[in-house]
Amino acid sequence: MRRREGDGCPVAGALQLVGDKWTMLVVRDLVSGPKRTTELLAALHPISSRTLVGRLRDMEQDALIERHDYGGSPPHVEYTLTARGRRLLPFLDALRLLGQ
């Protein structure tokens, strides 16, 4: 996992993990099952592909998601939530309620 600022404080560490604009939205979209990069790009419009790929890499390093590369032509890559990523679901539900 990546080293984060605020490692001494659990709250700061959690915010470093999920506090950007896109992480919880990626989690929201992966709850329903594996998604390809193009599906995530469409669901998260107007995110740029560069931003999404960077965020996916960070989330993979943080063990929130897994990347599954099926090869082929064109390449087939899917992302799924890990057990650690699924631990964010109660927070996603809380954000959904707050947003309503």
N, CA, C and O atoms as a MOPAC input file, in Angstrom:
PM7 MOZYME 1SCF
protein

 N      0.82800 1    -1.18000 1     0.00000 1
 C      0.00000 1     0.00000 1     0.00000 1
 C      0.87500 1     1.24700 1     0.00000 1
 O      2.01900 1     1.23700 1     0.45400 1
 N      0.30100 1     2.30400 1    -0.51900 1
 C      1.03600 1     3.56500 1    -0.56000 1
 C      1.16200 1     4.14100 1     0.83700 1
 O      0.28400 1     3.95300 1     1.68000 1
 N      2.24900 1     4.83500 1     1.07500 1
 C      2.42100 1     5.54100 1     2.34200 1
 C      1.64000 1     6.83700 1     2.24100 1
 O      1.75000 1     7.57200 1     1.26000 1
 N      0.86400 1     7.10100 1     3.25100 1
 C      0.01800 1     8.28700 1     3.25300 1
 C      0.43500 1     9.22100 1     4.37300 1
 O      0.95300 1     8.79300 1     5.40500 1
 N      0.19800 1    10.50900 1     4.14700 1
 C      0.39100 1    11.47700 1     5.21800 1
 C     -0.65000 1    11.19400 1     6.28500 1
 O     -1.72900 1    10.68600 1     5.98100 1
 N     -0.34500 1    11.50900 1     7.49600 1
 C     -1.30000 1    11.31300 1     8.56900 1
 C     -1.37700 1     9.87400 1     9.03000 1
 O     -2.39200 1     9.46200 1     9.59200 1
 N     -0.31300 1     9.09000 1     8.80300 1
 C     -0.33200 1     7.68500 1     9.18600 1
 C     -0.55000 1     7.49700 1    10.68200 1
 O     -1.00300 1     6.43200 1    11.10100 1
 N     -0.24300 1     8.49300 1    11.49000 1
 C     -0.44500 1     8.36900 1    12.92600 1
 C     -1.89600 1     8.55900 1    13.34800 1
 O     -2.27400 1     8.17600 1    14.45600 1
 N     -2.70100 1     9.13900 1    12.48900 1
 C     -4.10900 1     9.41100 1    12.80800 1
 C     -5.00400 1     8.59500 1    11.86800 1
 O     -4.94300 1     8.77600 1    10.65200 1
 N     -5.82400 1     7.71200 1    12.41100 1
 C     -6.68200 1     6.89200 1    11.55800 1
 C     -7.65000 1     7.70000 1    10.69300 1
 O     -7.91400 1     7.32400 1     9.55000 1
 N     -8.17400 1     8.79200 1    11.21600 1
 C     -9.11300 1     9.60900 1    10.44000 1
 C     -8.39300 1    10.25500 1     9.26300 1
 O     -8.90500 1    10.25400 1     8.14400 1
 N     -7.21500 1    10.80200 1     9.51000 1
 C     -6.44000 1    11.41600 1     8.42900 1
 C     -6.05700 1    10.37000 1     7.38800 1
 O     -6.08100 1    10.64700 1     6.18800 1
 N     -5.70600 1     9.17500 1     7.84200 1
 C     -5.36400 1     8.10200 1     6.91600 1
 C     -6.55200 1     7.69900 1     6.05500 1
 O     -6.39800 1     7.47100 1     4.85600 1
 N     -7.72900 1     7.60900 1     6.65300 1
 C     -8.93300 1     7.25400 1     5.89800 1
 C     -9.28000 1     8.32500 1     4.88100 1
 O     -9.64900 1     8.01500 1     3.74900 1
 N     -9.16200 1     9.58900 1     5.28200 1
 C     -9.45300 1    10.67100 1     4.34400 1
 C     -8.45300 1    10.71700 1     3.19900 1
 O     -8.81200 1    11.05500 1     2.07100 1
 N     -7.21600 1    10.38200 1     3.48000 1
 C     -6.21000 1    10.32300 1     2.42500 1
 C     -6.57700 1     9.20800 1     1.43700 1
 O     -6.33800 1     9.32800 1     0.23500 1
 N     -7.14800 1     8.14800 1     1.94900 1
 C     -7.52500 1     6.99900 1     1.13200 1
 C     -8.72500 1     7.29000 1     0.24000 1
 O     -8.72100 1     6.91300 1    -0.93100 1
 N     -9.74600 1     7.94900 1     0.76400 1
 C    -11.00000 1     8.11700 1     0.01700 1
 C    -11.45500 1     9.56300 1    -0.12700 1
 O    -12.56200 1     9.80800 1    -0.60500 1
 N    -10.64100 1    10.51300 1     0.27000 1
 C    -11.08400 1    11.89500 1     0.32700 1
 C    -11.05300 1    12.66700 1    -0.97100 1
 O    -11.39000 1    13.85100 1    -0.97600 1
 N    -10.66200 1    12.04600 1    -2.08100 1
 C    -10.66300 1    12.79800 1    -3.33400 1
 C    -12.04800 1    12.73000 1    -3.97500 1
 O    -12.94500 1    12.05900 1    -3.46500 1
 N    -12.20800 1    13.41300 1    -5.07000 1
 C    -13.51700 1    13.55900 1    -5.71000 1
 C    -14.05100 1    12.24600 1    -6.29400 1
 O    -15.26800 1    12.07300 1    -6.36900 1
 N    -13.18800 1    11.32400 1    -6.70800 1
 C    -13.63800 1    10.20000 1    -7.52000 1
 C    -13.68800 1     8.84800 1    -6.82200 1
 O    -14.41700 1     7.97100 1    -7.28600 1
 N    -12.96400 1     8.63300 1    -5.74900 1
 C    -12.84100 1     7.30200 1    -5.16100 1
 C    -14.18000 1     6.68400 1    -4.79300 1
 O    -14.46100 1     5.55100 1    -5.18400 1
 N    -15.00300 1     7.39800 1    -4.05800 1
 C    -16.27400 1     6.82400 1    -3.63100 1
 C    -17.22300 1     6.62200 1    -4.81100 1
 O    -18.08600 1     5.74500 1    -4.76700 1
 N    -17.07300 1     7.42000 1    -5.85800 1
 C    -17.90400 1     7.22200 1    -7.04400 1
 C    -17.47800 1     5.95600 1    -7.79300 1
 O    -18.32600 1     5.25200 1    -8.34200 1
 N    -16.19000 1     5.66400 1    -7.82200 1
 C    -15.70900 1     4.40400 1    -8.41200 1
 C    -16.24600 1     3.23800 1    -7.59300 1
 O    -16.73100 1     2.25400 1    -8.15300 1
 N    -16.16100 1     3.34500 1    -6.26300 1
 C    -16.69600 1     2.29600 1    -5.38900 1
 C    -18.18100 1     2.09900 1    -5.67600 1
 O    -18.64100 1     0.96400 1    -5.80400 1
 N    -18.93000 1     3.18800 1    -5.77800 1
 C    -20.36900 1     3.12000 1    -6.07400 1
 C    -20.63800 1     2.32200 1    -7.34900 1
 O    -21.56300 1     1.51200 1    -7.40300 1
 N    -19.82800 1     2.55800 1    -8.35900 1
 C    -20.05700 1     1.89400 1    -9.63600 1
 C    -19.59000 1     0.44200 1    -9.64000 1
 O    -20.08400 1    -0.35700 1   -10.43500 1
 N    -18.65500 1     0.08800 1    -8.77300 1
 C    -18.18000 1    -1.29100 1    -8.71800 1
 C    -19.00600 1    -2.17400 1    -7.79300 1
 O    -18.83500 1    -3.39300 1    -7.79400 1
 N    -19.89600 1    -1.58300 1    -7.00600 1
 C    -20.75300 1    -2.36500 1    -6.10100 1
 C    -21.56800 1    -3.38400 1    -6.88600 1
 O    -21.77000 1    -4.50600 1    -6.42200 1
 N    -22.03200 1    -3.00800 1    -8.06100 1
 C    -22.90300 1    -3.88900 1    -8.84300 1
 C    -22.14200 1    -4.98300 1    -9.58400 1
 O    -22.75800 1    -5.84900 1   -10.20400 1
 N    -20.81300 1    -4.95600 1    -9.53000 1
 C    -20.02200 1    -6.00100 1   -10.17500 1
 C    -18.86000 1    -5.43000 1   -10.96700 1
 O    -18.65300 1    -4.21700 1   -10.99900 1
 N    -18.10100 1    -6.31700 1   -11.60700 1
 C    -16.92000 1    -5.89300 1   -12.36700 1
 C    -17.28100 1    -4.89400 1   -13.46600 1
 O    -18.34000 1    -4.97900 1   -14.08700 1
 N    -16.38400 1    -3.96200 1   -13.68200 1
 C    -16.57600 1    -2.96400 1   -14.73000 1
 C    -15.28100 1    -2.80200 1   -15.52100 1
 O    -14.18000 1    -2.91800 1   -14.98200 1
 N    -15.44500 1    -2.53400 1   -16.80800 1
 C    -14.32000 1    -2.19600 1   -17.67800 1
 C    -14.05900 1    -0.69600 1   -17.56100 1
 O    -14.91300 1     0.06600 1   -17.10500 1
 N    -12.88300 1    -0.29600 1   -17.97500 1
 C    -12.49400 1     1.11400 1   -17.91400 1
 C    -13.48700 1     1.98100 1   -18.67800 1
 O    -13.86800 1     3.05100 1   -18.20200 1
 N    -13.90900 1     1.53300 1   -19.85400 1
 C    -14.84400 1     2.32700 1   -20.66200 1
 C    -16.19100 1     2.49600 1   -19.95900 1
 O    -16.82500 1     3.54500 1   -20.07800 1
 N    -16.63100 1     1.46800 1   -19.22800 1
 C    -17.89000 1     1.56800 1   -18.48900 1
 C    -17.76700 1     2.59000 1   -17.36200 1
 O    -18.68700 1     3.36800 1   -17.11200 1
 N    -16.62100 1     2.57600 1   -16.68800 1
 C    -16.39600 1     3.54300 1   -15.61300 1
 C    -16.30300 1     4.95900 1   -16.17200 1
 O    -16.83000 1     5.89500 1   -15.57200 1
 N    -15.64100 1     5.12400 1   -17.31100 1
 C    -15.54900 1     6.44900 1   -17.93500 1
 C    -16.93700 1     6.99300 1   -18.25300 1
 O    -17.21300 1     8.16900 1   -18.01300 1
 N    -17.80200 1     6.15500 1   -18.78700 1
 C    -19.16000 1     6.59400 1   -19.13000 1
 C    -19.95700 1     6.93800 1   -17.87900 1
 O    -20.68400 1     7.93100 1   -17.86000 1
 N    -19.82700 1     6.12600 1   -16.83900 1
 C    -20.59500 1     6.35400 1   -15.61600 1
 C    -20.10800 1     7.57700 1   -14.84800 1
 O    -20.89000 1     8.23300 1   -14.16100 1
 N    -18.82700 1     7.88200 1   -14.96200 1
 C    -18.22700 1     8.96600 1   -14.18000 1
 C    -18.02900 1    10.24300 1   -14.99400 1
 O    -17.29700 1    11.13800 1   -14.57100 1
 N    -18.67000 1    10.33400 1   -16.14500 1
 C    -18.54400 1    11.53500 1   -16.97300 1
 C    -18.73700 1    12.77400 1   -16.10100 1
 O    -19.73200 1    12.82900 1   -15.37700 1
 N    -17.88000 1    13.73800 1   -16.12200 1
 C    -16.88000 1    14.13200 1   -17.09500 1
 C    -15.43400 1    13.79900 1   -16.71200 1
 O    -14.53300 1    14.53900 1   -17.10900 1
 N    -15.17200 1    12.73600 1   -15.97000 1
 C    -13.80200 1    12.39000 1   -15.60400 1
 C    -12.98500 1    12.12400 1   -16.87100 1
 O    -13.49200 1    11.54500 1   -17.83200 1
 N    -11.73200 1    12.54300 1   -16.86700 1
 C    -10.85700 1    12.25700 1   -18.00200 1
 C    -10.28700 1    10.84900 1   -17.83900 1
 O    -10.19500 1    10.32600 1   -16.72800 1
 N     -9.91000 1    10.25300 1   -18.95600 1
 C     -9.34300 1     8.90000 1   -18.88000 1
 C     -8.04300 1     8.90800 1   -18.08300 1
 O     -7.75700 1     7.95500 1   -17.35800 1
 N     -7.26700 1     9.95200 1   -18.20700 1
 C     -6.01300 1    10.05500 1   -17.45300 1
 C     -6.27500 1    10.08100 1   -15.94600 1
 O     -5.59700 1     9.39300 1   -15.18200 1
 N     -7.25100 1    10.86700 1   -15.52600 1
 C     -7.60100 1    10.94400 1   -14.11300 1
 C     -8.12600 1     9.61400 1   -13.61200 1
 O     -7.74600 1     9.16200 1   -12.53200 1
 N     -9.00700 1     8.97500 1   -14.39400 1
 C     -9.57000 1     7.69300 1   -13.98200 1
 C     -8.48400 1     6.63200 1   -13.85200 1
 O     -8.44000 1     5.91600 1   -12.85200 1
 N     -7.62700 1     6.52400 1   -14.82900 1
 C     -6.56400 1     5.50700 1   -14.77400 1
 C     -5.65800 1     5.74800 1   -13.57100 1
 O     -5.26900 1     4.79300 1   -12.89700 1
 N     -5.31800 1     6.98600 1   -13.29200 1
 C     -4.50700 1     7.29700 1   -12.11300 1
 C     -5.20300 1     6.92800 1   -10.82500 1
 O     -4.58800 1     6.37700 1    -9.91200 1
 N     -6.48900 1     7.23100 1   -10.75000 1
 C     -7.25300 1     6.90500 1    -9.54200 1
 C     -7.37300 1     5.39100 1    -9.37100 1
 O     -7.25200 1     4.87800 1    -8.25800 1
 N     -7.61200 1     4.67900 1   -10.47100 1
 C     -7.69600 1     3.21300 1   -10.40800 1
 C     -6.36900 1     2.61200 1    -9.93800 1
 O     -6.35900 1     1.67100 1    -9.14500 1
 N     -5.26800 1     3.14900 1   -10.41900 1
 C     -3.95100 1     2.65300 1    -9.96700 1
 C     -3.75900 1     2.88800 1    -8.47500 1
 O     -3.28900 1     2.00700 1    -7.75500 1
 N     -4.12400 1     4.07600 1    -8.01900 1
 C     -4.00300 1     4.37100 1    -6.58300 1
 C     -4.88400 1     3.43300 1    -5.76400 1
 O     -4.45300 1     2.91200 1    -4.73500 1
 N     -6.10600 1     3.22100 1    -6.21800 1
 C     -7.02700 1     2.35600 1    -5.48500 1
 C     -6.54000 1     0.90600 1    -5.47500 1
 O     -6.74400 1     0.18200 1    -4.50100 1
 N     -5.90200 1     0.49600 1    -6.55400 1
 C     -5.32700 1    -0.85100 1    -6.60200 1
 C     -4.16000 1    -0.96800 1    -5.61700 1
 O     -4.04400 1    -1.96700 1    -4.90800 1
 N     -3.30300 1     0.04800 1    -5.57400 1
 C     -2.18300 1     0.05300 1    -4.61800 1
 C     -2.67900 1     0.05900 1    -3.18200 1
 O     -2.02800 1    -0.50000 1    -2.30000 1
 N     -3.81600 1     0.68200 1    -2.93900 1
 C     -4.40000 1     0.74900 1    -1.59700 1
 C     -5.25200 1    -0.47600 1    -1.28000 1
 O     -5.89000 1    -0.53300 1    -0.22900 1
 N     -5.26400 1    -1.44800 1    -2.17800 1
 C     -5.98900 1    -2.71400 1    -2.00700 1
 C     -7.50100 1    -2.51700 1    -1.88400 1
 O     -8.17400 1    -3.30100 1    -1.21500 1
 N     -8.04000 1    -1.47100 1    -2.52900 1
 C     -9.48100 1    -1.24800 1    -2.55100 1
 C    -10.13300 1    -1.95700 1    -3.73300 1
 O    -11.29500 1    -2.35700 1    -3.66900 1
 N     -9.36300 1    -2.10800 1    -4.82200 1
 C     -9.86700 1    -2.77500 1    -6.02200 1
 C     -8.81600 1    -3.74600 1    -6.54300 1
 O     -7.63600 1    -3.65700 1    -6.20500 1
 N     -9.27500 1    -4.67300 1    -7.37300 1
 C     -8.37700 1    -5.58000 1    -8.07900 1
 C     -8.54900 1    -5.35500 1    -9.56500 1
 O     -9.65200 1    -5.10200 1   -10.05000 1
 N     -7.44100 1    -5.45100 1   -10.28100 1
 C     -7.43800 1    -5.32000 1   -11.73800 1
 C     -7.28100 1    -6.71800 1   -12.31100 1
 O     -6.36000 1    -7.44900 1   -11.94600 1
 N     -8.18800 1    -7.08600 1   -13.21200 1
 C     -8.14000 1    -8.39200 1   -13.85900 1
 C     -7.88600 1    -8.16900 1   -15.35000 1
 O     -8.71700 1    -7.59000 1   -16.04900 1
 N     -6.73600 1    -8.63100 1   -15.82800 1
 C     -6.35000 1    -8.45000 1   -17.23000 1
 C     -6.58900 1    -9.76000 1   -17.96600 1
 O     -5.94100 1   -10.76500 1   -17.67500 1
 N     -7.52000 1    -9.75200 1   -18.92100 1
 C     -7.87300 1   -10.94600 1   -19.66400 1
 C     -7.18300 1   -11.01500 1   -21.01700 1
 O     -7.44200 1   -11.93500 1   -21.79300 1
 N     -6.30000 1   -10.05100 1   -21.31800 1
 C     -5.56700 1   -10.06600 1   -22.58200 1
 C     -6.49500 1    -9.89400 1   -23.76700 1
 O     -7.53000 1    -9.23300 1   -23.68300 1
 N     -6.10200 1   -10.49900 1   -24.86200 1
 C     -6.91400 1   -10.43300 1   -26.07200 1
 C     -6.64400 1    -9.17600 1   -26.86200 1
 O     -5.80000 1    -8.35400 1   -26.50600 1
 N     -7.38700 1    -9.05200 1   -27.94500 1
 C     -7.25200 1    -7.88900 1   -28.80200 1
 C     -8.65100 1    -7.39900 1   -29.15200 1
 O     -9.36800 1    -8.11300 1   -29.85400 1
 N     -9.06800 1    -6.25600 1   -28.71600 1
 C     -8.34100 1    -5.32800 1   -27.84300 1
 C     -8.25000 1    -5.88100 1   -26.42300 1
 O     -9.01200 1    -6.77400 1   -26.05100 1
 N     -7.31900 1    -5.35100 1   -25.63300 1
 C     -7.15200 1    -5.83800 1   -24.26200 1
 C     -8.45000 1    -5.71200 1   -23.46500 1
 O     -9.18900 1    -4.73800 1   -23.61600 1
 N     -8.71200 1    -6.67600 1   -22.63900 1
 C     -9.92500 1    -6.69500 1   -21.81100 1
 C     -9.48600 1    -6.63700 1   -20.35600 1
 O     -8.92100 1    -7.59500 1   -19.82700 1
 N     -9.74900 1    -5.51100 1   -19.72000 1
 C     -9.39200 1    -5.30600 1   -18.31100 1
 C    -10.66300 1    -4.98500 1   -17.54500 1
 O    -11.46800 1    -4.16400 1   -17.98400 1
 N    -10.84400 1    -5.63100 1   -16.39900 1
 C    -11.97300 1    -5.33700 1   -15.53100 1
 C    -11.47400 1    -5.04100 1   -14.12500 1
 O    -10.41800 1    -5.51500 1   -13.70600 1
 N    -12.25800 1    -4.24900 1   -13.41200 1
 C    -11.94600 1    -3.89900 1   -12.03000 1
 C    -13.07400 1    -4.39400 1   -11.13100 1
 O    -14.24800 1    -4.32000 1   -11.49100 1
 N    -12.69900 1    -4.90300 1    -9.95000 1
 C    -13.65900 1    -5.34400 1    -8.95100 1
 C    -13.23500 1    -4.82300 1    -7.58600 1
 O    -12.06300 1    -4.52300 1    -7.36000 1
 N    -14.19000 1    -4.72000 1    -6.68800 1
 C    -13.88300 1    -4.34200 1    -5.31000 1
 C    -13.23600 1    -5.51700 1    -4.57700 1
 O    -13.60000 1    -6.67200 1    -4.79900 1
 N    -12.29400 1    -5.21800 1    -3.72000 1
 C    -11.71400 1    -6.21700 1    -2.82900 1
 C    -12.54100 1    -6.22900 1    -1.54400 1
 O    -13.46800 1    -5.43500 1    -1.38200 1
 N    -12.19600 1    -7.13700 1    -0.64000 1
 C    -12.86500 1    -7.15700 1     0.66700 1
 C    -12.65600 1    -5.82200 1     1.37300 1
 O    -13.56600 1    -5.30100 1     2.01700 1
 N    -11.46000 1    -5.28000 1     1.24600 1
 C    -11.18100 1    -3.97100 1     1.86500 1
 C    -12.03900 1    -2.88100 1     1.22500 1
 O    -12.54900 1    -2.00700 1     1.92500 1
 N    -12.20100 1    -2.92300 1    -0.08000 1
 C    -13.04200 1    -1.95000 1    -0.76900 1
 C    -14.50100 1    -2.05900 1    -0.36400 1
 O    -15.19200 1    -1.04700 1    -0.24700 1
 N    -14.98100 1    -3.29200 1    -0.14600 1
 C    -16.37000 1    -3.48800 1     0.28400 1
 C    -16.61400 1    -2.95400 1     1.68700 1
 O    -17.75400 1    -2.67800 1     2.06100 1
 N    -15.55200 1    -2.81000 1     2.45900 1
 C    -15.70300 1    -2.21700 1     3.79800 1
 C    -16.11100 1    -0.74600 1     3.72000 1
 O    -16.50500 1    -0.16700 1     4.73200 1
 N    -16.02500 1    -0.14100 1     2.55700 1
 C    -16.44400 1     1.25300 1     2.36500 1
 C    -17.94600 1     1.38500 1     2.12100 1
 O    -18.46600 1     2.50100 1     2.11600 1
 N    -18.65400 1     0.27500 1     1.91900 1
 C    -20.07200 1     0.34500 1     1.56200 1
 C    -20.94000 1     1.02300 1     2.61400 1
 O    -21.84000 1     1.77100 1     2.23300 1
 N    -20.72900 1     0.81100 1     3.92000 1
 C    -21.53600 1     1.56600 1     4.88600 1
 C    -21.34200 1     3.08400 1     4.77000 1
 O    -22.27700 1     3.85000 1     4.99900 1
 N    -20.14000 1     3.50900 1     4.41800 1
 C    -19.87200 1     4.94000 1     4.23900 1
 C    -20.55700 1     5.44400 1     2.96700 1
 O    -21.06500 1     6.56400 1     2.93200 1
 N    -20.56700 1     4.62100 1     1.93900 1
 C    -21.27100 1     4.97700 1     0.70300 1
 C    -22.75600 1     5.13500 1     0.98800 1
 O    -23.37800 1     6.07500 1     0.49400 1
 N    -23.33800 1     4.23400 1     1.77300 1
 C    -24.74400 1     4.34600 1     2.14000 1
 C    -25.00300 1     5.62300 1     2.93600 1
 O    -26.00800 1     6.30100 1     2.72300 1
 N    -24.09600 1     5.94600 1     3.85100 1
 C    -24.24900 1     7.17500 1     4.63400 1
 C    -24.18400 1     8.40900 1     3.73700 1
 O    -24.94800 1     9.35400 1     3.93400 1
 N    -23.29800 1     8.41200 1     2.77100 1
 C    -23.20500 1     9.53400 1     1.83300 1
 C    -24.47200 1     9.63400 1     0.98800 1
 O    -24.94500 1    10.73400 1     0.70200 1
 N    -25.02200 1     8.48600 1     0.58600 1
 C    -26.25600 1     8.48100 1    -0.19400 1
 C    -27.39700 1     9.10400 1     0.60800 1
 O    -28.15200 1     9.92400 1     0.08800 1
 N    -27.51800 1     8.71000 1     1.87500 1
 C    -28.56900 1     9.28300 1     2.74200 1
 C    -28.36800 1    10.77900 1     2.94300 1
 O    -29.33000 1    11.54600 1     2.90900 1
 N    -27.14100 1    11.19000 1     3.14900 1
 C    -26.84100 1    12.60700 1     3.33000 1
 C    -27.19600 1    13.40100 1     2.07700 1
 O    -27.70500 1    14.51800 1     2.16600 1
 N    -26.92500 1    12.82300 1     0.91900 1
 C    -27.20600 1    13.48600 1    -0.35100 1
 C    -28.68500 1    13.60700 1    -0.66300 1
 O    -29.09200 1    14.45100 1    -1.46100 1
 N    -29.49100 1    12.76000 1    -0.03300 1
 C    -30.93600 1    12.81800 1    -0.26700 1
 C    -31.50200 1    13.93800 1     0.55200 1
 O    -32.70900 1    14.17900 1     0.51600 1

